[in-house]
């Protein structure tokens, strides 16, 4: 599970770097098929991941306003800050007691930690797949999505 | 790991069903940003998954020609057949000895079983994310990508 988090964080970092080549207008332009713009999609995966991990920790949900993080530099800072907090929690038991049930404030449901961890990983990879289509629509090469090697492969 | 496979197979099944609402022409139309058409993308995730799992089994790589599976019914059959074979192998040790190294015929590299399993899962979810953009471009609702509940959520 930890290696999936390392993977999604590395890919996210590379997408944040990738954004440097496009204008602020392109970054914020609404697009078809994802949560919104390229920058908003990156914000969304960071925010959703952070919310679920906070729920696992039994912490209250914290609404993060996109308006405060709608530049590449601010979003990078948010990404680094959230990741640092999650990494700390990794050492303190994020992956322990996976069958423990977690109540989430935004739903009348409880899930196991294990279900939530799977959900967060799938959620991230899914939205990054959307970014890759938009990149090609902009005639730009997307960040590699490969888990193995993080380079080109015959069997991609 | 097994629950990720169950998730990607369920989502794939739902996408194959989803395809019933679009014409054969739309299914096979080349699109920007993924491996090709909607049908080819579904073929691609099935084929790549199957190839990597065969490599883990120490079996020779088998080239599956898309031309033989370019209808929805044929592709469903391929999907079912490959899945049945992988499920059988699940019971016979797919997830055992995860640090075992695997040589793959299409690369001058070896990977651990664990790396390959992660790769296959990320590969699938990534391409399914691409399908979801194309669905919206066709003004159709995509299959839900949620791992949890497989229905709509506040924190999607």
Interface residues (C-beta under 8 A of the other chain):
Chain A: X3 X4 X7 X32 X33 X34 X35 X48 X51 X52 X104 X106 X107 X109 X111 X114 X115 X116 X118 X119 X121 X122 X123 X125 X126 X127 X128 X129 X130 X132 X133 X134 X135 X136 X137 X142 X145 X146 X147 X148 X149 X153 X154 X155 X156
Chain B: X3 X4 X7 X32 X33 X34 X35 X48 X51 X52 X104 X106 X107 X109 X111 X114 X115 X116 X118 X119 X121 X122 X123 X125 X126 X127 X128 X129 X130 X132 X133 X134 X135 X136 X137 X142 X145 X146 X147 X148 X149 X153 X154 X155 X156
